[in-house]
């Protein structure tokens, strides 16, 4: 009788499939003061560095499962990593692959006593990295606990993940195209307490669903405190249904400011997602 080769062949396929499924690896932990998290997911990508011919590889290590579609849609991936932290329930670390034997990190921490950003990207931590144009594998770690001001920190991450190509945004000229035009009109509508001109463009929850409800309270007074009194869009970026505007103008009390406004398109309307302003005086 001749032995049938099928079971051995199936076993080979099963082992090959298991090796393929388990190829991606992410493990390790990060501790900064009282905040500690275990690595749950990782996402690697390239970023351009001013003055450098070759892009730098970033490995984002998170305490939560990453929504990859949201990262690809974002103007800047870091915006998506912040948005996915769950408003104080998640943390992430960006591992910067400086060299095969060196790495730096940036941590976005939302748990603990207060949200905080820890920038140790210029530090040269020990690493063991091997990479190709499509994959990065290695370790980034501290040899012993270290101090950042009064807080002690330590970490060790191990990763073997694909490098994902992220579509780049298109530059917006002065005026900001359609999203810039709509944002400038929104600022004027807020100053005029114009519900019709504002309610489709302000961030969700900033105005009630009806004009009558808006007129019954001081919604517009509060909006006028949080939006510029007047604004000029100096440029920005756009990608799909997302836009980022660079603006300058004056605040409600006449101070000069600059800022960045994030918007998302809904039908024909651009709606504010977030905005950050900084005084220039």
Secondary structure, 3 states (H helix, E strand, C coil): CCCCCHHHHHHHHHHHHHHHHCCCEEEEEEEECCEEEECCEEEEEEECCCCCCCCEEEEEEECCCCCHHHHHHCCCHHHHHHHCCCCCCCEEEEEEEEECCEEEEEEEECCCCCCEEEEEEEEEEEEEEEEECCEEEEEEECCCCEEECCEEEEEEEEEEEEECCCCCCEEECCCCHHHHHHHHHHHHHHHCCCHHHHCCCCCCCCCCCCHHHHHCCCHHHHHHHHCCCEEEEEEEEEECCEEEEEEEEECCCCCEEEEEEEEEEECCEEEEEEEEEEECC
